[in-house]
Amino acid sequence: MIIKELDHMENIVASNKSLTWDGWTVVSRYPSEKGRTSKAGVMIGSKWYIESRFAPERTGWNIPSKFVE
């Protein structure tokens, strides 16, 4: 789903605990031991996570519809 407005994207991030901001990029992260061997795996502290990043494009943020209310 394409989100064109910053205000709309800010509301989506604020209402979803698994979403955060990294500059203009929206980050989805959840804990998983599969992160140890995944290309999308990141270690934060001593825990592994699976991370997806949604950078803004010319048309807006293209995020999965499961994150949109």
C-alpha positions as CSV (number, residue, x, y, z in Angstrom):
1,M,0.0,0.0,0.0
2,I,1.3,3.4,-0.9
3,I,1.2,6.1,1.8
4,K,1.7,9.6,0.3
5,E,1.3,11.8,3.3
6,L,3.8,12.2,6.2
7,D,1.0,12.8,8.7
8,H,-0.7,9.5,7.7
9,M,2.6,7.6,8.0
10,E,3.3,9.1,11.4
11,N,-0.1,8.0,12.6
12,I,0.6,4.4,11.4
13,V,4.0,4.3,13.1
14,A,2.6,5.7,16.3
15,S,-0.2,3.1,16.4
16,N,2.0,0.1,15.7
17,K,4.6,-1.1,18.3
18,S,6.6,-3.0,15.8
19,L,7.3,0.1,13.6
20,T,9.9,2.8,14.3
21,W,11.5,5.6,12.4
22,D,15.1,5.7,11.2
23,G,15.4,9.1,9.6
24,W,12.7,9.1,6.8
25,T,12.7,5.3,6.7
26,V,10.1,3.2,8.5
27,V,11.5,0.1,10.2
28,S,9.6,-3.0,11.1
29,R,11.4,-5.3,13.6
30,Y,10.4,-8.3,15.6
31,P,12.5,-10.7,17.8
32,S,13.4,-14.0,16.2
33,E,16.2,-16.5,16.5
34,K,15.9,-17.0,12.7
35,G,17.6,-13.6,12.4
36,R,20.9,-15.4,13.1
37,T,20.9,-16.8,9.6
38,S,18.5,-14.5,7.7
39,K,19.7,-11.7,5.3
40,A,17.2,-9.5,7.2
41,G,18.6,-10.4,10.6
42,V,20.0,-7.8,12.9
43,M,21.5,-8.2,16.4
44,I,20.5,-5.5,18.9
45,G,22.1,-5.9,22.3
46,S,22.2,-9.7,22.7
47,K,18.9,-10.5,20.8
48,W,18.3,-11.4,17.2
49,Y,15.6,-9.6,15.2
50,I,14.1,-9.8,11.7
51,E,14.0,-6.3,10.2
52,S,12.3,-4.8,7.2
53,R,12.9,-1.3,6.0
54,F,10.5,0.9,4.0
55,A,12.3,3.9,2.6
56,P,10.2,6.6,1.0
57,E,10.1,6.5,-2.8
58,R,9.0,9.2,-5.3
59,T,5.3,8.1,-4.8
60,G,5.5,7.7,-1.0
61,W,6.1,4.8,1.4
62,N,5.2,1.4,0.1
63,I,4.3,-0.7,3.1
64,P,2.4,-3.9,3.6
65,S,-1.3,-3.4,4.1
66,K,-1.2,-5.3,7.4
67,F,0.4,-2.2,9.0
68,V,-2.4,0.1,7.9
69,E,-5.5,0.5,10.1
